Amino acid sequence: MSAGAPALPLGLDPLIGEAKERARRRRLLVAGVLVLAAAGVVSGVLAFGGGGTSGEIPWLPTKPQLPAANPPLAPACTASQLGAILFLEGASMSFGGPISLVNRSSQPCSLLGRPKLSFAGATSRWRETTGNRNPLSPTQFDPLAPPRGSLRALAPGEHVSVLLWWSNWCGAGAKPGGSLTQPPSAIVFTPPGGGQIRLTNIERGYGLPVPMCNGGAGSLSILGASRFTPFVPQGPPSSALPLRASIVSRPPLVIKGKHVSEPSLTARAGSWLSYTVVLTNRSKRLFHFGRTCPAYTEGFGMRQNQAYVLNCRSVGPIAPGRSIRFAMRVRVPAHSKLSPPPAGRSRRTAGTHRK
């Protein structure tokens, strides 16, 4: 998962000098992000705090290897090759949510464009739309997700997301002025290679929820979906690595006699910002990184995050309670109006812990 992190000052005197001499110069107060990820085991939350030990592993600008952006076209995915889960939630008397797909076969297959959707047991008139009427927020850009072009050959085990929206279901029992009516038995997804997958809501026991009928009996229901989009799935809490991550803290910053209660990271717009991350083994066993070093993302919001590979090859076993320091760098955007990075995604990471 990603989390907002405390920060530290980079050069107190230059900062005060800038504040006095060039009041209009842009300065950035930023929050760092660390997300461990790679193929293998799924990781959970890495909590941020202060503390650390001496010595640092140097930062390297190594990029993770992602699937090819334009692989040779594979045969179209069939229903037998795909696993699918639907999660719908209310959105302004409509419903929306993701369809999560995974290639559960042993062969790559292609999954291009938009999904073909229909209803089983429909008692309402309806039509599909490709217009962008989705009331939900778009999926956040993920620099660790495969490029969209990789869907020409979706590899075994890789995941795809579709954002679905559905409004005005006027089935049997529709009444004037808005009402809930008889739902369909399922939403049906027809993969490009053939076959069908029946989808009901992931919350079992509640059946398929339906939008409010606002158009009256006989009016059209609207069903739409986004394009197929590769994504990295969230892992369960039980898959968390026994590591605690922290950004090294320093005493509170004092500017013009005022204390900045939280330690802060400062840097000029468009420059590199340097900081230190400490990983501590919070378990009672030795921890070893896996055969491949995990990747992490850092940045300042949507479309601005970057992915790198942690420089862990020289790190040996980490004893219980011991820490390793990593020098880190992040590119500060050229503009200064930045929102703090969101929290809430867990990532896949390679690592093992042994007695």
N, C-alpha and C positions, 0 to 999 in steps of 0.2 A: 504494500500500500504506500501511497505517498502521503507526506505530512508536511505542514508548514514547520519551518525550523527556526530557532533563534539564531542570531547572527552576531558578528563581532566587528569592531571598528578596524579599518585598514588605514592607519596613519592618522592619529588624532590631530597633530599640529597642522598638516595640510588642510584638513577639513575646516578647522577654525579659521585658518588664513583665507580659505575660499569664501567662507561666510562673511568675513569682514571686508575683503577687498573686491569680490565679485559676487554680489548678492543675487544676480540673475543667472549665474551659471547653474546648469542643471546638475542636481545630485540625486542619487537613487538610494532609497532605503529599501532593501530587498530581503526576501526570505528564500533560503536555499531549499532544494528538494533532493532527496536521495531515494531511489527506487531500485532495489536489486532485482535482476531478472535475467533469465537465460533458459534454454531448453532443459528440461529435466523436472525436478521437484518444484512444487508450487510453494512460494513463500508467503508469509503473512505480514503483520504490521511490524515495522521497525520504529520504535519510539525514539524521539529526539530529546536530548537534554544536554547538560554540560559535563565536563570532565574529560580525562584522557591520560596518556602516558607520553614519555619522551620518544623522539624519533618518528620519521614519517616515510611512508612509501611514496615515491614520486608519482605525479599524475602523468598519464600518457593519453594522447588524443585518439585512442584505438576505437574504431567504430564496430558495432556488432554486425555479423554477417546475416543478412536477411534473404529470403527467397528471391529468385530472379524476378525482375519486373515484367518480363515478356517471355516466359518460357514457351516451348512448343505446345500447341493446343492439344489437350487431352480429350478423350471421349467425354461427352456430357454426363454429369452426375445423375444417377438414378435414385429412386426412393430407397432401394435396398442398400445403397452406399452411405446414406445420410442418417444421422440422428438429429432430432429436432425437439426443441422445448419452446413453448410460448408463455410469455408472462404479460398479462394485460392489467392496466390500472386506469382508474377514472381520470378523465381530463375534460372538464367543461361539458358535462353531460355526454361526452363521447368516451371512447376507450382507446388507449394506445400502449405500446410497449414493444419489446424486442422479441424476435424469433431468433433463437440461437441454433446454429447448424454446425455439425462437425462431420468430417469425412471419417467414418468409422471402418472403412474398408482398407485393404492393403495396397490399393492402386490409386494414383492421382486421377482426378476428374475435373472437368471444367464447370464453373458456376458463374455465369456472366449475366449482366443486365439486371433486371428486376424479377422477382418471383411471380409465378402465376398462381393466384389465389382464388378460391371459391368457397361456397358453403355447402355443408351436408345438412339435409333436413331444413332447408330454408322455407319460411313462410312469409317472407318479405321480398319485395322487388329490390334489386341492388345492382350496382355497377362498380367496376374497378376504376381507379383514377391514378394517374401518374403525376398529378399536380402536387406541389408542396403545401399540403394543408395540415401538416402534422403540428399539433399544438405543443408537442414535447420538444425539449431542447435537443439539438443535434449531438451526435456522438462526438466526444472530445477527441482531438487528434492524438494519436499514440505513435511516437517515433519507433516503438519496438514492434508494432504490428507490421505484417508483410504488406508490400505495396498492392494496390488494387489489381494491377496487371497480373499478379501471381495467381489470380483466380482462373487464369487460363489452364492452370494445372494445380488444383487444390491438393496439397500433399496429405497423406494419411495423418490423422490426428490434428490437422489444422482446423481452426474455427472461423465461422462467418456469422455476421450479425445482419439482420434486416429489421428496420424500425417500421412497425405497422400502426396505422391509425384507422378508426372505424366510427362512423357517426350515423345517427338517425335510423335506427332499426325499427321498422313498423310492420311487425309480424302479426300473427293471429291475435285478436283481442285489442287492436289499436283503437284508441279513443281520442277525440279532439282535445287539444290543450296539453298534450304531453303525457305519455304513459309508458310503462314497461310492458313489453309484449313477449310472446313465445320465442325463446332463443333458438338458433340453429343447434344441431347436435355437435357440430365441429366446424372449424375453419380448415379447409383442405388446401394443402400446398402440393402443387404438381411440379416436380423437378424437371429441368430441361431434357434429361435423358429418359423420362417416362416414369410411370408409377405414381402413387399418391401417398401423402402422409397426412393423417388426420391429427389436428392440433386442438387441444382443449387447454384451459388455463392451468398453469403450473400448480396453483393452489387447489389440490385435489379435494373433492367433497363439495365444492361450490359450483361445479358445472362451468359452462361458458357464460361469462357476464355479457350483457347486451347494453348498448347505448339507449338513451331515452328516445322514444318516438316523438319528434317535434313537428314533423311535416304532415301528420295525419295519415289515415289509412290509404294505402296505395302509393305513397310517396317513396322515392328511391332512397335506399341506404347507400352510403359511400364507403368503400373499402379501398385503402391505398397502402403502398409500402415503398420504402426506400430501395436503393440499389443494394446488391450484395456487397458487404464490406468486411474485409478481414479484421479480426480483432484477437487480442490476447485475453483469455478468460480469467476470471477472478478465482483465486484458490480458497479453500476452506481454512478456517483458523487453525485446524489441527496440523496443517502443513507448514506452519511458521518455523523458520530457522531459529536456533537458540542464540540469536545475536541481538544486542541492543545497539542502535546507532545514535550517535550524538555529534553535534557540532560544537567545537571547543568554545567555551564562554570566556569572556574577559570582564573586568569590572564595568559597571554602568558608565556610559558615555556622558560627559558634561559639556554642554554647548551653551555659551553665554549665561553661565550660572545655573542652567537647568539640567536636571538629570534625566537621561533617557532610560526609563525603567527597564526596558528589555535591551540586552546586548544587540548590537546592530552591525550589519555588513554594509559598507558604503563603497561606491565606485562610480566613475564617470560613465555616462551613457555611451554605448558603443565600444567599451573596453572590456577586458577580462577582469573577473572578480575571483580572487583566490580565497580559499577557506580550508579548514581541516575537519575531516570526519573521523570519528573514533568508533570502531566496532569492538564490542565487548562480548565475550562468551559468558552468557548468563546461566548456562547449564552446569551440570556436575560432571560432564564428560569432555574429553578433548574434541575440538571441532577442526575439521579439515575442509577446505574448499574442494570442490569436485575437479574433475579432469579439465574442465573449461572454466575460466573465470566468469562470474556473473556480470550481467550488464546492468546499467542504471540509467535513469533519465533525470534531467535537471532542467530548470527553465523558469519561465515567468508567465505561464498561462497557455491557453489554446494556441496552437500553430507556432509556438515559440520554443517548445521543449526540444532538447537534443538528447541522443542516446550515445553512451560510451561504454566500454568494457573496463571493469575494475582491474587495476594492475595488481593482481593477487598471486602471480606465479612464484614470487619469491617468499610468500608467506607460508611458514610451516604450521605445525599443529598449534592451535590456540588453547591454552590450558583454561580450566574453569576460572572465571573471574578476571582473566587477563584481557588486555586490550591491544589493538593494533591501530595505528594512526595512518590515515591516507590523506595526502595532499590533493586538493580538488580545485578545479577551475570551472567557471561558467561564463559564457559570453553574455554580456549585458546588452539588451536591445538598444537601438539608437534613439528611441523615444523614451520619455520618462514617465508617462502615465500608464502605470502597470498595476494590475490587480494581483493579489497574492495567489499562489498556486493552490488548486483545489486538492482536498484529501479524499481518499476512498478507493483506490485501486490496489489490489494486491497483485503481485507478479510472480512469474515462474523464475526459479533460480536454481543453479546447480550447486550442490553442496552436500557433504556427508559429515556425520559426527560419529566418532568411534570411542570405545572405551580405551 
